[in-house]
């Protein structure tokens, strides 16, 4: 109908989603800092996956509706602006600190994962390592958390192509494009979920890191973006109850679940359904809804810096014992969390925002952005290849001199 609002024309900046990001990153940081307090804080990653699927699918569908087509070039460029600068800055700092403060015997294993993180296959690197008995314990490195970012980047590669394929089928069969897209994404999502459950029963480590076993979490978020297209302003009481229930489904397993050997499997349904519930409910106006908590400035700010906080907190935690020479006591962990928030705020202000939005109306041209990022990636990968080799040669030379 002429003059009616676009069903997909909703802002991607939504308070409840920012609050979900704050909860998700808070769970991960708490798990890394005090694992006894949040033994399943890693479920915060599942919240991120659902949110990403919802936002990205909504963005793609809006572009299709408004422009009649989907530009892969524009999509991937937006993702590069959003993701690469802060990630490459983190990896560059990690590489430098590894060379400066970490014993050379650790360089080969650490740089193997740094390269995997730089090229966004860290999840598969860890999946392979989990199958090797001597590496099965997956000793921590400062980039181990990049596994989830690798899964997300791989999702970004094929998801828009899947939607384009669905649109092509719809055009060939003269069918409703949204319906065909919904059916296609639903089939892929269900197949991924079945695969995840079956693989978890066989090998929980492999299922944990597998992109194929995790795709359904993005998928359900994407399906929600399609079927729930209009802003919800009715039934505030019902939506308030649903929102509280969703938050409980996220929070309770994070502090209570203690059986990682059966995760993800069916267990991950709990935080996933909780996330879907919070997104569906939106920001209900009932006085007893969680909307007031979600709208608090610290919550919204944490959601805003959640990406940088996720990137930087783990390297800060990991390198501190190498600098101090002792494990970090609880009081120092609290200081490191505060430092992580500070670094995240600076990263958001001086790295994320300038590359994503530009300054004073100016944006870096794609060719310069991509060339710069390619240069940083090449430098990190080159250091990761050369440094361990040089260290190994020095070690061999030292052993030969000692034998003589």
C-alpha positions as CSV (number, residue, x, y, z in Angstrom):
1,X,0.0,0.0,0.0
2,X,1.4,3.4,-1.0
3,X,2.6,5.4,2.0
4,X,2.8,2.4,4.4
5,X,6.0,1.9,6.3
6,X,8.5,-0.6,5.0
7,X,8.2,-3.8,6.9
8,X,12.0,-4.1,7.1
9,X,12.8,-0.4,7.7
10,X,13.7,-0.8,11.3
11,X,16.8,0.8,12.9
12,X,19.6,-1.7,13.6
13,X,20.3,0.3,16.8
14,X,17.8,-1.0,19.2
15,X,18.1,-0.7,23.0
16,X,17.2,-4.3,23.7
17,X,19.8,-5.6,21.3
18,X,22.5,-3.3,22.8
19,X,21.5,-4.8,26.2
20,X,21.8,-8.3,24.9
21,X,25.3,-7.5,23.6
22,X,26.2,-6.1,27.1
23,X,24.9,-9.3,28.7
24,X,26.7,-11.5,26.2
25,X,30.1,-9.8,26.5
26,X,29.7,-9.5,30.3
27,X,29.1,-13.3,30.5
28,X,32.3,-14.0,28.4
29,X,34.4,-11.6,30.5
30,X,33.1,-13.0,33.7
31,X,33.8,-16.5,32.6
32,X,37.4,-15.6,31.6
33,X,38.0,-13.7,34.8
34,X,36.2,-15.8,37.3
35,X,35.1,-19.1,35.7
36,X,33.7,-20.4,39.0
37,X,31.2,-17.6,39.0
38,X,30.1,-18.1,35.4
39,X,31.1,-21.6,34.5
40,X,29.1,-21.4,31.2
41,X,29.8,-17.8,30.4
42,X,30.9,-19.0,27.0
43,X,27.1,-19.1,26.2
44,X,27.4,-15.3,25.7
45,X,28.9,-16.2,22.3
46,X,25.6,-17.9,21.4
47,X,23.7,-14.7,22.2
48,X,26.0,-12.9,19.9
49,X,25.4,-15.4,17.1
50,X,21.6,-15.0,17.3
51,X,21.8,-11.2,17.4
52,X,24.2,-11.2,14.4
53,X,21.8,-13.5,12.4
54,X,18.9,-11.2,13.2
55,X,20.7,-8.0,12.3
56,X,22.4,-9.2,9.2
57,X,19.4,-10.9,7.7
58,X,17.3,-7.8,8.5
59,X,19.9,-5.6,6.8
60,X,20.0,-7.8,3.7
61,X,16.2,-8.0,3.4
62,X,15.9,-4.2,3.7
63,X,18.4,-3.7,0.9
64,X,16.5,-6.1,-1.3
65,X,13.2,-4.4,-0.5
66,X,14.6,-0.9,-1.1
67,X,16.9,-1.5,-4.1
68,X,15.4,-4.6,-5.6
69,X,18.7,-6.4,-5.5
70,X,21.5,-7.3,-3.2
71,X,25.1,-6.0,-3.7
72,X,27.7,-8.4,-2.4
73,X,30.4,-5.8,-2.9
74,X,28.6,-3.3,-0.6
75,X,27.8,-5.9,2.0
76,X,31.3,-7.2,2.3
77,X,32.7,-3.7,2.3
78,X,30.4,-2.7,5.2
79,X,31.5,-5.9,7.1
80,X,35.2,-5.0,6.4
81,X,34.7,-1.5,7.8
82,X,32.9,-2.8,10.8
83,X,35.1,-5.8,11.7
84,X,38.6,-5.6,10.3
85,X,40.2,-2.4,11.7
86,X,39.7,-3.2,15.4
87,X,40.5,-6.9,14.9
88,X,43.7,-6.3,13.0
89,X,44.8,-3.7,15.6
90,X,44.3,-6.3,18.3
91,X,46.2,-9.0,16.4
92,X,49.0,-6.6,15.6
93,X,49.4,-5.7,19.3
94,X,49.2,-9.4,20.2
95,X,51.9,-10.2,17.7
96,X,54.2,-7.5,19.0
97,X,53.7,-8.5,22.6
98,X,54.3,-12.1,21.8
99,X,57.7,-11.2,20.3
100,X,58.5,-9.0,23.3
101,X,57.4,-10.8,26.4
102,X,56.6,-14.5,25.5
103,X,59.3,-17.2,25.6
104,X,60.4,-18.2,22.2
105,X,59.4,-21.8,22.8
106,X,55.7,-20.6,22.7
107,X,56.1,-18.7,19.5
108,X,55.3,-21.4,17.1
109,X,52.0,-22.5,18.7
110,X,50.9,-18.9,19.4
111,X,51.6,-17.6,16.0
112,X,49.9,-20.6,14.4
113,X,46.7,-19.4,16.1
114,X,47.5,-15.7,15.4
115,X,47.7,-16.5,11.7
116,X,44.5,-18.6,11.9
117,X,42.8,-15.7,13.6
118,X,44.1,-13.1,11.1
119,X,42.7,-15.2,8.2
120,X,39.6,-16.1,10.1
121,X,39.9,-19.9,10.3
122,X,40.8,-20.1,14.0
123,X,37.7,-22.2,14.7
124,X,38.9,-24.9,12.4
125,X,42.4,-24.6,13.7
126,X,41.1,-25.3,17.2
127,X,38.8,-28.0,15.9
128,X,41.8,-29.8,14.3
129,X,43.9,-29.3,17.4
130,X,41.1,-30.8,19.6
131,X,41.5,-34.1,17.6
132,X,45.2,-34.4,18.3
133,X,45.8,-36.1,21.7
134,X,48.8,-33.9,22.6
135,X,46.8,-30.7,21.8
136,X,43.4,-31.9,22.9
137,X,43.5,-29.7,26.1
138,X,43.7,-26.6,23.8
139,X,46.1,-24.6,26.0
140,X,45.1,-20.9,26.0
141,X,46.6,-18.4,23.6
142,X,45.7,-14.6,23.5
143,X,43.7,-15.1,20.3
144,X,41.8,-18.2,21.2
145,X,38.5,-16.2,21.5
146,X,38.8,-15.4,17.8
147,X,37.2,-18.7,17.0
148,X,33.7,-17.2,17.3
149,X,34.7,-14.3,15.1
150,X,35.9,-16.8,12.5
151,X,32.6,-18.6,12.6
152,X,30.8,-15.3,12.2
153,X,32.9,-14.2,9.3
154,X,32.4,-17.5,7.5
155,X,28.6,-17.1,8.1
156,X,28.9,-13.6,6.5
157,X,30.5,-15.2,3.4
158,X,27.7,-17.7,2.5
159,X,24.5,-16.2,4.0
160,X,24.0,-13.4,1.5
161,X,24.8,-15.8,-1.3
162,X,22.2,-18.2,0.0
163,X,19.6,-15.4,0.0
164,X,20.6,-14.4,-3.6
165,X,20.1,-18.1,-4.6
166,X,16.7,-18.0,-3.0
167,X,15.8,-14.8,-4.9
168,X,16.9,-16.4,-8.1
169,X,14.6,-19.4,-7.5
170,X,11.7,-17.1,-6.6
171,X,12.2,-15.2,-9.9
172,X,12.4,-18.4,-11.9
173,X,9.2,-19.8,-10.4
174,X,7.3,-16.4,-10.1
175,X,7.0,-17.0,-6.4
176,X,6.9,-14.5,-3.5
177,X,10.6,-13.7,-2.8
178,X,10.2,-13.3,0.9
179,X,8.5,-16.7,1.2
180,X,11.2,-18.5,-0.8
181,X,13.9,-16.8,1.2
182,X,12.2,-17.8,4.4
183,X,11.8,-21.4,3.3
184,X,15.4,-21.6,2.1
185,X,16.9,-20.2,5.3
186,X,14.6,-22.4,7.4
187,X,15.7,-25.6,5.6
188,X,19.4,-24.7,6.1
189,X,18.7,-23.8,9.8
190,X,16.9,-27.0,10.6
191,X,19.6,-29.1,8.8
192,X,22.3,-27.3,10.8
193,X,20.6,-27.9,14.1
194,X,20.2,-31.6,13.4
195,X,23.8,-31.7,12.4
196,X,24.8,-29.9,15.6
197,X,22.9,-32.3,17.8
198,X,24.2,-35.4,16.1
199,X,27.8,-34.1,16.0
200,X,27.7,-33.1,19.7
201,X,26.8,-36.7,20.6
202,X,29.9,-37.9,18.7
203,X,32.4,-35.1,19.3
204,X,31.4,-32.1,21.4
205,X,34.7,-30.3,20.7
206,X,34.3,-30.5,17.0
207,X,30.6,-29.5,17.2
208,X,31.6,-26.5,19.4
209,X,33.9,-25.0,16.8
210,X,32.2,-26.2,13.6
211,X,30.6,-23.4,11.5
212,X,28.1,-25.9,10.1
213,X,27.0,-26.9,13.6
214,X,26.6,-23.2,14.6
215,X,24.9,-21.9,11.5
216,X,21.4,-22.6,12.9
217,X,22.0,-20.1,15.7
218,X,22.4,-17.3,13.2
219,X,19.6,-18.8,11.2
220,X,17.0,-18.6,13.9
221,X,17.9,-15.0,14.4
222,X,17.5,-14.4,10.6
223,X,14.2,-16.2,10.5
224,X,12.9,-13.9,13.3
225,X,14.0,-10.9,11.4
226,X,11.8,-12.0,8.5
227,X,8.7,-13.2,10.3
228,X,8.7,-10.3,12.9
229,X,8.9,-7.3,10.6
230,X,6.8,-4.7,12.3
231,X,7.6,-2.8,15.5
232,X,5.7,-4.3,18.3
233,X,3.7,-1.8,20.4
234,X,0.8,-3.9,21.6
235,X,0.5,-6.3,24.6
236,X,3.1,-4.7,26.8
237,X,2.3,-7.0,29.7
238,X,2.8,-10.2,27.6
239,X,6.0,-8.8,26.0
240,X,7.3,-7.8,29.4
241,X,6.8,-11.3,30.7
242,X,8.5,-12.8,27.6
243,X,11.4,-10.4,28.0
244,X,12.0,-11.4,31.6
245,X,11.7,-15.1,30.7
246,X,14.2,-14.6,27.9
247,X,16.7,-13.0,30.3
248,X,16.3,-15.8,32.7
249,X,16.9,-18.4,30.0
250,X,20.2,-16.6,29.2
251,X,21.4,-15.9,32.8
252,X,20.5,-19.1,34.6
253,X,22.5,-21.6,32.5
254,X,25.5,-19.2,32.4
255,X,25.9,-19.5,36.2
256,X,24.4,-23.0,36.6
257,X,25.4,-25.2,33.7
258,X,28.5,-27.4,34.4
259,X,28.5,-30.1,31.7
260,X,30.5,-28.7,28.8
261,X,30.9,-32.3,27.4
262,X,27.3,-32.2,26.2
263,X,27.5,-28.6,24.7
264,X,26.3,-27.3,22.3
265,X,23.7,-30.1,21.5
266,X,20.2,-29.4,22.8
267,X,21.6,-27.4,25.7
268,X,22.3,-24.4,23.6
269,X,18.6,-24.1,22.8
270,X,18.2,-22.4,26.2
271,X,20.2,-19.2,25.7
272,X,19.2,-19.2,22.0
273,X,15.5,-19.2,22.8
274,X,16.1,-16.6,25.5
275,X,17.8,-14.3,23.1
276,X,15.0,-14.7,20.6
277,X,12.5,-13.9,23.3
278,X,14.2,-10.7,24.3
279,X,14.5,-9.5,20.6
280,X,10.8,-10.4,19.9
281,X,9.6,-8.6,23.0
282,X,11.5,-5.4,22.2
283,X,11.2,-2.6,24.7
284,X,7.8,-3.0,26.4
285,X,6.4,0.0,28.1
286,X,5.0,-1.8,31.1
287,X,6.4,-0.4,34.3
288,X,7.7,-3.7,35.5
289,X,9.4,-4.7,32.2
290,X,13.2,-5.0,32.0
291,X,13.2,-2.1,29.5
292,X,14.2,0.4,32.1
293,X,17.3,-1.7,33.0
294,X,18.1,-2.2,29.4
295,X,18.0,1.5,28.7
296,X,20.5,2.4,31.5
297,X,23.4,4.3,30.1
298,X,26.1,1.9,31.4
299,X,24.2,-1.0,29.8
300,X,23.9,0.7,26.5
301,X,27.5,1.9,26.5
302,X,28.7,-1.6,27.2
303,X,26.6,-2.9,24.4
304,X,28.1,-0.2,22.2
305,X,31.7,-1.2,23.0
306,X,31.0,-5.0,23.2
307,X,32.9,-5.8,20.0
308,X,36.1,-4.0,21.2
309,X,35.7,-5.4,24.7
310,X,35.4,-8.9,23.4
311,X,38.5,-8.4,21.3
312,X,40.8,-6.8,23.9
313,X,39.9,-8.3,27.2
314,X,41.4,-11.8,26.7
315,X,44.8,-10.6,25.4
316,X,44.9,-8.3,28.4
317,X,44.1,-11.2,30.7
318,X,46.6,-13.5,29.0
319,X,49.7,-11.2,28.8
320,X,49.5,-9.9,32.4
321,X,51.0,-13.0,34.0
322,X,53.9,-12.8,31.5
323,X,54.5,-9.2,32.6
324,X,54.1,-9.7,36.3
325,X,55.6,-13.2,36.5
326,X,52.7,-14.6,38.6
327,X,49.1,-15.6,38.1
328,X,46.6,-12.8,38.4
329,X,44.9,-12.7,41.8
330,X,41.2,-11.8,42.0
331,X,41.9,-8.1,42.9
332,X,44.1,-7.8,39.9
333,X,41.5,-9.4,37.7
334,X,39.1,-6.7,38.7
335,X,41.7,-4.1,37.7
336,X,42.2,-5.9,34.4
337,X,38.5,-5.9,33.7
338,X,38.4,-2.1,34.3
339,X,41.4,-1.7,32.0
340,X,39.6,-3.8,29.4
341,X,36.6,-1.5,29.5
342,X,39.0,1.5,29.1
343,X,40.8,0.0,26.2
344,X,37.5,-1.0,24.6
345,X,36.2,2.5,24.8
346,X,39.3,3.9,23.3
347,X,39.2,1.3,20.5
348,X,35.6,2.1,19.8
349,X,36.4,5.8,19.7
350,X,39.6,5.8,17.7
351,X,39.6,2.7,15.6
352,X,36.1,1.3,15.1
353,X,34.1,4.6,14.5
354,X,36.6,6.4,12.2
355,X,36.8,3.4,9.8
356,X,33.1,2.7,10.0
357,X,31.6,6.1,9.9
358,X,34.5,8.4,8.9
359,X,35.1,11.9,10.3
360,X,33.7,15.2,9.3
361,X,31.7,13.5,6.6
362,X,34.8,11.9,5.0
363,X,35.1,8.1,4.7
364,X,38.2,6.2,3.7
365,X,37.9,5.0,0.1
366,X,37.4,1.2,-0.3
367,X,40.7,0.8,-2.2
368,X,42.7,2.5,0.6
369,X,40.8,0.6,3.4
370,X,41.3,-2.8,1.8
371,X,44.9,-2.1,0.8
372,X,45.7,-1.0,4.3
373,X,44.0,-4.0,5.9
374,X,45.7,-6.3,3.4
375,X,49.1,-4.8,4.3
376,X,48.4,-5.3,8.1
377,X,47.3,-8.9,7.4
378,X,50.4,-9.6,5.4
379,X,52.6,-8.1,8.1
380,X,51.0,-10.2,10.8
381,X,51.1,-13.4,8.8
382,X,54.7,-12.7,7.7
383,X,55.8,-12.2,11.3
384,X,54.0,-15.4,12.3
385,X,55.8,-17.4,9.7
386,X,59.3,-15.8,10.1
387,X,59.6,-15.3,13.8
388,X,59.1,-19.0,14.9
389,X,61.4,-20.2,12.1
390,X,64.2,-17.8,13.3
391,X,63.6,-18.8,16.9
392,X,63.9,-22.5,16.0
393,X,67.1,-21.9,14.0
394,X,68.6,-20.0,17.0
395,X,67.7,-22.8,19.3
396,X,69.3,-25.4,17.0
397,X,72.5,-23.2,16.8
398,X,72.6,-22.9,20.6
399,X,72.3,-26.7,21.0
400,X,75.1,-27.3,18.5
401,X,77.4,-24.9,20.3
402,X,76.6,-26.5,23.6
403,X,77.4,-29.9,22.2
404,X,80.7,-28.7,20.9
